[in-house]
């Protein structure tokens, strides 16, 4: 570490351009429990790795804002790029639509979708988990939650894949996604239905009907969020279990441990490995002199492995009693879909191991991932038929 103008500076690769054995989480561990430091990578930012400091930043939107002063496009993701009180109003539209009472009835559908998808490739003895399972599963669930017509789900899935994992056609895909959402929301205003889009279309903000542009942005953002993170959770979870047969056997023989295991997988392999914010004022934060306008990055994946909070943090312990991880963020930006994500991953683990109890990674050299949300783009698994 060097010093520049009194600042601790490190050459730290925030984007993981040089991946260690195709495992960005392992590559990030070099910064585990480091004191805050500045890096010029990714345009320059302060990096925080400790649990309490990361949590404090997440919970203080007055000092660390998520509102971007210069967005690269109109119609930004909502409520991701906003802070209270505007963000609170937007969240109030979605929260009643994502409660346990709304999500729990979807569990039989989750089981059936997983069974159908797995049955489609089980007999081959191999599959690419990402394209044949992890990305197809959530679109089926969210399609039901949103009430999307069957005829449009494949179209929407392709657009979502282009937006989430493509570069060249990213913004045209976003425009098309918004257009589909606009058509569906306008349809709900004329012909109400019992689905989440209906709830958004007929919601109110400040006692007034939600503006259509806001409803479109909100519906589009929530849908993309539901498709983007779960495939990552499934990929990293199945890769880990393929490499650790003793813990895989624990899940098979003691399915009652799955709920605890799910929390451990979220803790160690959070899809959103890091969060960014920007200082709204000059502030002395735990001895770090942060200037107004400077960026800060909270390394969630490292905060979740802080030994001051988690005993033996590098071990996935399916009996861990206390697990206050930040995989779903904290404060006003806590993930709205956390209850759904827990359900979906738990059901995926049950159904996969009911049909394919023993499996292995077919070719490590072919495992690839994409940055941002640390989602695998290819995970080849194989098993004996």
Helices and strands as residue ranges (DSSP letters): E 2-4, E 7-9, H 24-28, G 29-31, E 37-39, G 41-43, E 45-48, H 51-58, E 64-65, H 86-95, H 100-103, G 104-106, H 107-122, E 126-128, H 129-129, I 130-134, H 135-146, H 150-165, H 170-190, H 196-201, E 204-205, E 208-209, H 212-228, H 230-243, H 245-253, G 255-257, H 258-268, E 275-279, E 283-285, E 288-290, E 295-298, H 300-303, G 331-333, H 338-355, E 360-361, G 364-366, E 368-370, E 375-378, E 380-382
